[in-house]
Amino acid sequence: MSITINEALRAYIDPLTEHEYAALERSLLTEGCRDALVCWGDVLIDGHNRYAICQRHQIPFKIVQNDHFNNIEDVQLWMIDNHLARRSVSDFQRGMLALRKKEIITARTKQHDENMSSADGETDVAVPIIKPTQSRQEIAREAGISSNAVVQIEKIQRTASPALVQAVRDGTISISAAAAVASLPGEEQIAAVAGGRKELQQAARQVREKIREQKTPEKIAKQAAKLSELPEPNIGSDSNLNQYNSHADISVLQQKIFALQTENATLLEKIASLEAVLEKVQTPD
C-alpha cells in the first residue's frame, strides 16, 4: 500500500538527535525493521524515522492499521501516549508532551461546553468528554516527572529562546539550569548557548545567585518592619501588665526568628558557594 506522510504529524514529536538517528539506522541495517509501522488509513502515524531509513536502504517493513480515530487530534493524543510509554524519552520531552496533551484536552472541553451551551439541552446524545488535566501534580504524574520540573518546563516554554530550547533537548543543559537561563533577555540566552555547556552553567549559576541576593535582604527587611510595627503597651495596671508580658514574649520570639533567618541567609550563601565549587569540579574540560 502507498504511505502518506503528514508533515504536521511528523513534526509533532521532537525529531531524533543525530546520534539517536545514527543508532537507529545501524540497528535497522543489522537486525532489519522488527517493529511494524503504524498507519491511520494511508497516513503514517508512528515510525517516520524507520520508514525513511527503510526506504533509503530498501529494508522490508510491515504495516499495521489503527483506525480507532475520529480526527487528527485523536491521532495526536495517541502519539503522545505512545511516546510517553517509551523509556528513551527524556524528562524534558515527557513534560512537553504532557503539556501538549493538556492543551488538546482543555481545548476539547471548552468546545464541548460551548456546543452544549448552544444546543440548549435539545440533544439527547451524550457526547463523551475526557476530563482535562488541570493541576501540575496531574501533569507531572502523567509525564513521570516532578511537579517542580513541570513548572520549569512551563517557564522554558514561555520565555526560552529557540536556541536554549534546543540546548535542553540535546541534553547540553539541564531543565533546572535552562529555566534559570530563560530569565535572561533573548540575546543573552543566545550568547550563553553559543558559549557551550560551561557558559550555560555559568549563566544559570549567576541567575540563581542574583535571585538569592534579592530574596535575602527582602526577607530581613520585612521581618524588621514587622518588629517595628509592634504597638507600645500601656503598663499602668495589672491587666495592662499582663498585656505587656504578652507583647514582650512575642517580641522575644520575633527577635529569635529574625536572628534565625539572618543565620539561614548566611548558610544559603555558603551552600551556593559550595554548589558552585562542586559544579566546577564535576564539569568536564
N, C-alpha and C positions, 0 to 999 in steps of 0.2 A: 504494500500500500504506500501511497505517497504521504510524506510527512510535511506538515506546515509549521513554520516557525513564527510564533507570535512574538515580535520584538519586545513588547511591553512585558510579557511573561518571562522572557529570557533575562531581561534586565531587572526583574522584580527581586530576585535573590542576588546577594552580593557575588560577584564573579570570584573564581578561584585565584589565588596568588600564582605567580609564575612557578614557584616551587611546587605547589599543590597540583597545578595543571601538568607539569612535567612528570610528577609521581604517578598521576592517573594514566598518562599516556604510556609510561613504562609498564604499568600493571596490565593495561589492555593489550599491549603488544606481546606480553609474556603469557598471560592467562586467558586472553580473549575477553569478550564482554559477557560476564557472568550474570549481571543484573539486567532484567528487561527494561526497556524504555517504556514510559507510561504516556499514553495519548488520550485526549478527550476528543473523540471523533478522529479527525486527522491532525489535530493540534497537539504538538508535543508539550507536555506539562512537567515532565521530570526526565532528566538525562540529556540536557543540552550539550554539555561538555563531552559526554560519552558518544553522542551522536556525531558531533563534529570530528572527533578523533577517529571513530569507526569509518566515517565517510572518507577521510583523508587516507587511511591505510587499508581501506576495503576489508574491514574486520566485520564478520557476520554478527548480527544482533537480533534479539527478539523484541516484540512489541506486545504490551498488554493494554487493554482498554479500561478506562474508568469513566463511565457515563453517568455517574451519580451527581451531576452538577446542573444547576439551572442557569447559571450565568458565570461571568468571568470572576466575580467576587467570590463565589463558591470555590472556584479553582485556586484563587489566591490564598484563601483560608486553608485549603488542603495543602498547598505548597508550604505555607508557614508551619503547620503542624508536622508535616513530613520532615522539614529541616530541623525543627526543634527536637525531634526524636533522634537525631544523629549526634554521636559523641564528638565528632570532629568540628562541630560548630563552636566558635569562640564565644566567650561570655558577652562581648560587645555585640556580636551578631545576634545572639539569643535575645538580648534586651531590645535591639532594634526590631526584630521580628515580632516580639510580643507587643511592642508599642504599635506596630503596623496593624496587628490583629485587633487591638483595641480601637484603632481609628475606624476600621471597616465595620466592626460590630456596633460601635457608637453611632456611626452614620446610618446604619440599617435600622437601629432602634428609633432614631429621630424620624426617619422616613416612615417607619411603621406607625409611629404615634401620629404623624401628620395625616397619613392615609385614614387611620381610624377616626380621627377628628373630623376630617372632611366627609367621611362616609356617614357620620352622624348616627351610628348604630344601625344602619339599614342592612348591613351584610350579615348573613347567617354563618359564613365560613370563618372559622377561627384560623388566623394566619400564625403559624409558629414563629416565634422570635427568640433569639438567643439573648440572654441577659448580658449586657455589656460588662466588660471587666473594668471596674472603676478605680479601685484603690491600687496604690503602688505595691502593697503586700500581695495582692492577687496577681499583678503583672509579674512580680518577682518570682512567685510560685510557679507561674506558667512558664517562665523562662529558665527557672532553675538557678537564679542568681539572687543576690541580696537586695533588699529594698534600697539600701544606700547606693548600690550600683545603678539601680533604675533611675534614681534622682540624678546621678552623674551623667548617665546616658541622655536623659531628657535635656540637661544643660548643654551637652555636646551637640545635640540635635538643633537647639535654638541658636547657639552663639558660635560654634566652632566653624572655622573656615574649611572649605573642601579639602585643602591640603592636610589640615590637622585631623579631619575625619579619616582620610586615607591612611595617615600615620598610625592611628589607633587600630584600624582594620588590619594593617600589615603587622601589628604587634610591635611597632617601633616604640610606642609609648603605652603605658597602662591606662585603664579607664579613669582612675582617680587623678592621675597626673594630667591627662588630656582635659578633664573637667576644670582643673586649675588653670591650665594654659588658655582654655576657652574664655577666661575672664579678660584676657588681654585684647587690645584692638586687633583687627584683622591683619594689619601689616606686621605687627609684632609676632602674631601666630605664624604667619608665613615665613618670617625670618628664622624663628625658632625651629620650624620643621626643616628648613634648608640647612640649618646647622647640624642636623642629625640627632641621634639619641642623647648625647651628653648635653647639647644645647637645650633640648626639650626638658630634660630632667632639671637642669639649672633654672629654666624659666618657671617650671612648676614649683620648685623649691622657693624661689623668690616671691611668687604669688602667695604661697602659704605663709611665709614669714611675714609678709606685709599684712595679711589678714589677722594673724596673731597679734602683731604690734598694734593694730587698730582696735581689736577687741579688748585687750587687757586694760588700757587706760580708760576705756568707756565703762567697763565694769567697776573699776575702782572709783571713778568719778560719780557713778550712780549710787554706789554704797555710801560715799562721803556725803552726797546730797541728802540721802535718807537720814543719816545721823544728824545732819544739821537741822532737819525739819522736826526733830523731836520737840514736843511742847515743854515749856518750863513749868514744872508742877508747883502749886501753892502748898507749902507745908505748915500752914498756920494751925491745923487741927489734927486729931488722931486719924480721922478718915482721910484727910489730905496726906498725912504721913504715910499711910498705907499705899496711897496712890503714888507717892514719891518713891517708896521702896520698889513698887511695881515698875515704875519708869526706869529706875536705876538698874533693876535686873535686866530689863530689855536693852538698855544702853550697853551694859557689860556684854551681853550676848552679841549684840550687833558689832561691838568693837572686836570681839573674838572672831566673828565671821569675816570682818574686814581684814584682820590680820591673816586669817587662813587663806582668803582669796589672794592677798598680796603674795603670800608664800607660794600658792598654787601657780600664780603667773610666773614667778621666778623659775619654778620647776618646769613649766611648759617651755620656757626659753631654753633651759638646759636640754630638755628632750629634743627640741628642734635642732639644736646644735649637734647632739649625738646622732640624730637621724641623718643629718647632712654628711657627717663623717662616715656613717655606715653605708649610705648610698654611694659615696665616692669610692669606698673600698670595694663594694660589690660591682661597680660599673667597670666592665672590661675596657681596656685601652683599644 
